[in-house]
Amino acid sequence: MVAGPPGSPISSTVIVIDIGRADYSFASINTDWPGLLECERCAGCRAVGRFARHGDYQKYHYREQIRILRVRCLGCGVTHAVLPSFSLPGTSIGTEEAEAYRGGREAGQSRRIAGSELLRGGLSPDYPKALEKMLAVAVNRGKSLFARGEQVAGGLRWIESVCGPTDRRPLFAINRYCIEHGVNPLCFSRASILLPGRARVAGGVSHDRHSAAGRARPIDSG
C-alpha cells in the first residue's frame, strides 16, 4: 500500500466505474483507462484525471476471479482500485444482487426469499444476515459523515434521502456519492472510512473516541 503525502491519512481507496459484468474486459480497461478516468477526482487531493497506472490485482466475484486495475494519483500519491460497478467493494458479491436483497427485505420478504440469488451464488445461509449488518454499519457511518439526509431513516430510505432517486441502484448511488465528496465508498469498505486531510473514521469516529479525530465534524455536502 502506497502512503499519501505527509500528514494525509489516505493511502488507498477506490474509483467505481459504471460497467456491467457482460461488458467488463480487463484488457479494455487496461488500455482505455486514461479516457475512463479523465473526469474522475482523487479522493485524497481532489485533482481531476491526474492518474498513472500502478498495477493490478485479482478480486473474487462470487467464485470467479476478475482482474482489477490500480492507478496512482500524480498529485498526492494516493492509490485507487478501479472497480466495476457490478462488483461490490469489500466483498465478493454483486452489487445488483445485494441491492435486490435489501429491496426485498424492505418489501417484507424473508431472508431466504430475498437472498435467493446470493445463495445461488454459493454464499452461506448466514450471509444475508451479515449483509444486513454491513449495510446498517454503512448507513450509521454515512449519517455521521454527511450533514444531510433523513437522520431518522434507515437502509435504502436514508440513501435515497441523501442521493435522490437512485433508479433502483442505491448501493451504487451512495458509493458514487461518497467518491464525489472525497470519501471512500461506504458499501463496503474493509478498512476505516478514509477522509481527505482528516483522521480515519470507523463507525463515524476514530478508534480513539477522545481524540480530536473522534470529534470530527460531519461533511456539509448540501
Secondary structure, DSSP 8 states (H G I E B T S, - for coil): ----STT----EEEEEE---GGG--HHHHHHHHHHHTTT-B-TTT--BS-EEEEEEEEEEETTEEEEEEEEEETTT--EEEEEETTB-TTSSSBHHHHHHHHHHHHTT--HHHHTHHHHHTT--TTHHHHHHHHHHHHHHHHHHHBS-S-TT--HHHHHHHHH---TT-HHHHHHHHHHHTT---STT-SS-B--TTS--BBTTB-SSTTSSGGG---B---
